Amino acid sequence: MVAKSFVPLRNKPLSVTSRWHSPLFVQVAEVTACVHKLPVRLYEGPEQQASTDHTSCSICCEDYSEGDAMRVLPCKHQFHIECVDRWFLTSTDYTRPPACPLCNQALPVA
């Protein structure tokens, strides 16, 4: 039985593009940077909120408690910071800009 010749991998040319430069990775990085630029505020309690503000997060359906960190979107909707960050990173198909979970207004991706 004759053994086939072995060609070591180091003789093969490496690809110029790596997974860190793939279009999907760049889009995830852009969405992450966009989300982290949005303002954050602390929930102060229902009596100090405007009458139009919601008292619960529309993503996790839990009531806000005093001192909760909330991310405010350009459309003025607000959510728990953990909920909306996870929403943007897992619910985006990256073929269009990320959008508000309630009104679908697109976020400005720079």
C-alpha positions as CSV (number, residue, x, y, z in Angstrom):
1,M,0.0,0.0,0.0
2,V,1.4,3.3,-1.0
3,A,0.9,6.3,1.4
4,K,-0.4,9.5,-0.1
5,S,1.9,12.4,0.0
6,F,1.3,14.7,3.0
7,V,1.2,18.5,2.2
8,P,1.6,20.6,5.3
9,L,-0.8,23.4,5.9
10,R,2.0,26.0,6.2
11,N,2.6,25.7,2.5
12,K,-0.9,26.8,1.7
13,P,-1.7,30.5,1.3
14,L,-3.7,32.0,4.1
15,S,-6.9,33.9,3.4
16,V,-6.4,37.7,3.5
17,T,-9.8,38.3,5.2
18,S,-10.4,36.9,8.7
19,R,-13.6,36.4,10.6
20,W,-12.9,39.7,12.3
21,H,-13.3,41.6,9.1
22,S,-16.4,39.7,7.8
23,P,-19.4,42.0,7.0
24,L,-21.5,40.4,9.7
25,F,-18.9,41.1,12.4
26,V,-18.6,44.7,11.3
27,Q,-22.4,45.1,11.4
28,V,-22.6,43.7,14.9
29,A,-19.9,46.1,15.9
30,E,-21.8,49.0,14.4
31,V,-25.0,48.1,16.1
32,T,-23.2,47.7,19.4
33,A,-21.6,51.1,19.1
34,C,-24.9,52.7,18.1
35,V,-26.7,51.2,21.1
36,H,-24.1,52.2,23.6
37,K,-24.3,55.8,22.4
38,L,-28.0,56.0,23.4
39,P,-28.7,57.9,26.7
40,V,-29.2,56.0,29.9
41,R,-31.3,57.2,32.9
42,L,-32.4,55.9,36.2
43,Y,-36.0,55.2,37.0
44,E,-37.2,57.5,39.7
45,G,-40.5,56.0,40.6
46,P,-44.0,56.3,39.1
47,E,-44.9,59.5,40.9
48,Q,-42.0,61.4,39.3
49,Q,-42.4,60.1,35.8
50,A,-44.4,61.9,33.1
51,S,-47.9,60.7,32.6
52,T,-47.0,59.2,29.1
53,D,-44.1,57.1,30.5
54,H,-44.7,53.4,31.0
55,T,-44.2,51.8,34.3
56,S,-43.1,48.4,32.9
57,C,-40.6,47.3,30.4
58,S,-42.3,46.2,27.2
59,I,-39.6,43.6,26.4
60,C,-39.5,41.6,29.7
61,C,-43.0,42.8,31.0
62,E,-41.6,43.5,34.5
63,D,-42.4,46.7,36.4
64,Y,-39.6,49.2,36.8
65,S,-38.3,49.6,40.3
66,E,-36.6,52.7,41.6
67,G,-33.0,53.0,40.5
68,D,-33.4,50.7,37.4
69,A,-31.1,51.7,34.6
70,M,-33.1,52.4,31.4
71,R,-31.9,53.1,27.9
72,V,-33.9,55.9,26.1
73,L,-34.3,55.5,22.4
74,P,-34.6,58.4,19.9
75,C,-38.4,57.8,19.8
76,K,-38.5,58.4,23.5
77,H,-39.4,54.8,24.3
78,Q,-37.4,53.4,27.2
79,F,-36.6,49.9,28.3
80,H,-34.4,48.1,30.9
81,I,-30.8,48.5,29.6
82,E,-30.2,44.8,29.7
83,C,-33.4,44.0,27.8
84,V,-33.0,46.4,25.0
85,D,-29.3,45.7,24.5
86,R,-30.1,42.0,24.2
87,W,-33.0,42.8,21.9
88,F,-30.8,44.8,19.5
89,L,-28.0,42.2,19.4
90,T,-30.2,39.1,19.0
91,S,-33.3,40.3,17.2
92,T,-31.6,42.2,14.4
93,D,-31.2,40.5,11.0
94,Y,-28.5,43.0,10.0
95,T,-30.1,43.6,6.5
96,R,-31.7,46.7,7.9
97,P,-30.9,49.1,10.7
98,P,-31.9,48.2,14.2
99,A,-35.3,49.6,15.3
100,C,-37.4,50.3,18.3
101,P,-39.2,47.2,19.5
102,L,-42.5,49.2,19.9
103,C,-42.8,51.6,17.1
104,N,-40.1,50.2,14.7
105,Q,-38.4,53.6,14.3
106,A,-34.9,53.0,13.0
107,L,-31.9,53.9,15.1
108,P,-29.2,56.1,13.6
109,V,-26.3,53.7,12.8
110,A,-23.1,55.7,12.2
